[in-house]
Amino acid sequence: MHRALYLVPLCNKSTKILLFHTFTNYQMIQRILYFSFMIILLGCTSQNYDQGKTLYDSQCASCHRSDGEGLAKLYPPIKGSDYWREHLEDVPCIIRNGISDTITVNGVTFTTPMQGIPDLTEYEIANIISYIQHEWYPEDSKMDISQVKKSLGNCKEVY
């Protein structure tokens, strides 16, 4: 069987590692497919989570806090919120359009309106939700992009 020398580049976020190894064509194809699949699988998950965290930190944390605990009776918590669990399908609309209604979270009434973020794409909204779910609701069922799109399609302009 013909053997060829292949240069296989592997990298992580901080370093670039180059490995030289001799593989048969078939072995090389197997490895390329395997590593491509793993990079796509892990890279997409990590990228969505990282973007969600970045967006949460820049768009949400000033009110809801970086730990998701909210701010006294002014801004409701996201972490451990009964409202989050009971109204998850409304969350994409609330993120995009805000909310001016009085809401009750964990038995506490909040009257401060939340400004919407209409410039966020549906993917960015999905990534924020994905980050929150991963961070504070790992045991709950997840909301995917199709559910976010459906929710956004059903929400009112002024929530």
C-alpha positions as CSV (number, residue, x, y, z in Angstrom):
1,M,0.0,0.0,0.0
2,H,1.2,3.5,-0.9
3,R,2.3,5.5,2.1
4,A,2.5,9.2,2.1
5,L,3.9,11.8,4.5
6,Y,1.2,14.2,5.7
7,L,1.6,17.3,7.7
8,V,-1.3,17.4,10.1
9,P,-1.9,20.8,11.7
10,L,-3.7,20.7,15.1
11,C,-4.4,23.7,17.1
12,N,-6.1,25.0,20.1
13,K,-7.2,28.6,21.0
14,S,-3.8,29.7,22.3
15,T,-1.2,27.7,20.5
16,K,-0.6,26.1,17.1
17,I,0.9,22.6,17.2
18,L,2.2,20.9,14.1
19,L,2.6,17.2,14.0
20,F,4.4,15.2,11.4
21,H,3.4,11.6,11.0
22,T,3.3,8.9,8.2
23,F,-0.2,7.6,7.4
24,T,-1.6,5.6,4.6
25,N,-4.1,7.5,2.5
26,Y,-7.0,5.6,4.1
27,Q,-5.8,6.3,7.6
28,M,-5.3,9.9,6.8
29,I,-8.9,10.2,5.4
30,Q,-10.2,8.6,8.6
31,R,-8.3,11.0,10.8
32,I,-9.3,14.0,8.8
33,L,-13.0,13.1,9.0
34,Y,-12.8,12.3,12.7
35,F,-11.0,15.6,13.6
36,S,-13.2,17.6,11.3
37,F,-16.3,16.2,13.0
38,M,-14.9,16.9,16.5
39,I,-13.8,20.4,15.6
40,I,-17.2,21.2,14.2
41,L,-19.0,19.6,17.1
42,L,-16.9,21.1,19.8
43,G,-16.2,24.4,18.0
44,C,-19.9,25.2,17.4
45,T,-20.9,24.5,21.0
46,S,-18.0,26.4,22.5
47,Q,-18.5,29.3,20.0
48,N,-22.2,29.7,20.8
49,Y,-21.6,29.5,24.5
50,D,-18.7,32.0,24.3
51,Q,-20.8,34.4,22.2
52,G,-23.8,34.0,24.5
53,K,-21.6,34.8,27.6
54,T,-20.1,37.8,25.8
55,L,-23.5,39.1,24.8
56,Y,-25.0,38.4,28.3
57,D,-22.1,40.2,29.9
58,S,-22.4,43.3,27.6
59,Q,-26.2,43.4,27.3
60,C,-27.8,41.8,30.4
61,A,-25.4,41.7,33.3
62,S,-25.5,45.4,34.2
63,C,-29.1,44.8,35.4
64,H,-29.4,41.1,36.0
65,R,-25.8,40.9,37.3
66,S,-23.0,38.6,36.1
67,D,-24.2,36.0,38.6
68,G,-27.8,36.2,37.4
69,E,-29.0,37.2,40.9
70,G,-30.6,40.5,39.8
71,L,-30.5,43.6,41.8
72,A,-32.7,43.7,45.0
73,K,-36.3,44.7,44.0
74,L,-35.2,46.7,41.0
75,Y,-34.2,44.0,38.5
76,P,-35.3,40.4,38.8
77,P,-33.0,37.5,39.0
78,I,-32.6,35.1,36.0
79,K,-30.8,32.4,38.0
80,G,-33.2,30.3,39.9
81,S,-36.2,32.2,38.5
82,D,-39.6,30.6,38.5
83,Y,-40.6,33.2,35.8
84,W,-37.8,31.9,33.5
85,R,-39.0,28.3,33.8
86,E,-42.7,29.1,33.4
87,H,-42.3,31.6,30.6
88,L,-39.3,30.4,28.6
89,E,-41.2,30.6,25.3
90,D,-41.6,34.4,26.0
91,V,-37.9,35.0,26.7
92,P,-36.8,35.7,23.1
93,C,-39.6,38.3,22.7
94,I,-38.6,39.9,26.1
95,I,-35.0,40.1,25.0
96,R,-35.8,41.7,21.6
97,N,-38.7,43.9,22.6
98,G,-38.4,44.4,26.4
99,I,-41.2,44.3,28.9
100,S,-43.2,47.0,30.5
101,D,-45.6,44.9,32.5
102,T,-45.3,44.2,36.2
103,I,-43.9,40.7,36.7
104,T,-43.5,38.5,39.7
105,V,-40.4,36.4,40.1
106,N,-40.0,34.1,43.0
107,G,-42.8,35.9,44.8
108,V,-41.3,39.3,44.4
109,T,-43.0,41.9,42.3
110,F,-40.9,43.9,39.8
111,T,-42.2,47.1,38.1
112,T,-39.1,48.5,36.4
113,P,-39.5,48.2,32.7
114,M,-36.9,46.3,30.7
115,Q,-35.6,47.9,27.6
116,G,-35.5,45.5,24.6
117,I,-32.5,44.9,22.4
118,P,-34.0,44.9,18.8
119,D,-30.6,44.9,17.1
120,L,-29.8,41.4,18.2
121,T,-30.2,38.7,15.6
122,E,-32.2,35.6,16.4
123,Y,-28.9,33.6,16.6
124,E,-27.5,36.1,19.1
125,I,-30.7,35.8,21.2
126,A,-30.5,32.0,21.0
127,N,-26.9,32.2,22.1
128,I,-27.7,34.3,25.1
129,I,-30.5,31.9,26.1
130,S,-28.1,29.0,25.5
131,Y,-25.5,30.5,27.8
132,I,-28.1,31.2,30.6
133,Q,-29.5,27.6,30.3
134,H,-26.0,26.1,30.4
135,E,-24.9,28.3,33.3
136,W,-28.0,28.2,35.5
137,Y,-30.4,25.6,34.2
138,P,-28.3,22.7,33.1
139,E,-31.0,20.1,34.0
140,D,-33.8,21.8,32.1
141,S,-34.7,21.2,28.5
142,K,-33.0,23.5,26.1
143,M,-34.4,26.1,23.7
144,D,-32.9,25.7,20.2
145,I,-32.8,28.2,17.3
146,S,-36.0,26.9,15.7
147,Q,-37.9,27.5,19.0
148,V,-36.4,31.0,19.2
149,K,-37.4,31.8,15.6
150,K,-41.0,30.5,16.3
151,S,-41.2,32.6,19.5
152,L,-39.9,35.7,17.7
153,G,-42.4,35.2,15.0
154,N,-45.3,35.2,17.5
155,C,-44.3,38.1,19.7
156,K,-45.8,41.6,19.6
157,E,-43.8,44.6,18.6
158,V,-44.2,46.2,22.0
159,Y,-44.2,43.4,24.6
